[in-house]
Amino acid sequence: MGFDSSNAIARDMVDKDKIIIVEEKPLEALQSEILTQVRDCTLAWAQGTGPVKKCDICPTEMPECLPHISLVERLNSGSKIFKIRLVGEEIVNRTLGYMAGHFIEDLTPDFYSQALIKYYNLAIDHGHQVAQDITWDYDHRLLRIERFMVPLFLDEKDTSPTGLLIATVRGDETQDYMQKERHFKPENA
C-alpha cells in the first residue's frame, strides 16, 4: 500500500526555473544495487515494509551502503523541523552539504528544503518504506536521484516513528554537476 506522493511539489514551493518531480515506485523496482541491499536488510529487520527500530539496524550487514545513508529526526509529531543525526560520506558536502547536528532548512536551498520536509513527513506519517525517483530541472539541467526511505523508531520509548533512514544514489551526471557547481554548497558547511 503506497501513499500519494503528488508527482510534483506545489508550484509555490519552487522558483519557476527549479522544478522537482518526485515519483513513488514499488519497493521491488529499485534499480540501484546499493538501495536494493538496504531494502532487503530493512525488510528483514522490520519483518515487513513498516518502520524499523534504530537498535535493530545492523551496519555490518550493509557496509558498502553506509556512505549513501543518512538518518534524520523529526523534532515533534507533524513538525517541519528535521535535524540531521548521521550522514554518509557520499552525501556530506559533495551535494547539498548535509551535516550531522544541523537542521535541514539551514543547509539546503529554500525550495529544496521544503520539498525534503514534505516527503520526509509523508514517509514518517505513512509508516511504510518508500522508494522514489526524483528528477530536478535545476536551471534547465536534469539531475536524477533514486531514494529509499524507512521510518525509524529512534528511541525505544517511541510509540510512533520519529525519524527516517534515507538511502540515496545519484546519477553520475548529477554527482558531477553538483560537485562542480558552488551554489550547491552552503557557506556554513
Secondary structure, 3 states (H helix, E strand, C coil): CCCCCCCECCHHHCCCCEEEEEEEECHHHCCCHHHHHHHHHHHHHHCCCCCEEHHHCCHHHCHHHHHHEEEEEECCCCCCCEEEEEECCCCCCCCCCCCCCCEHHHHCCHHHHHHHHHHHHHHHHHCCCEEEEEEEEECCEEEEEEEEEEEEECCCCCCCCCEEEEEEEECHHHHHHHHHCHHHCCCCC
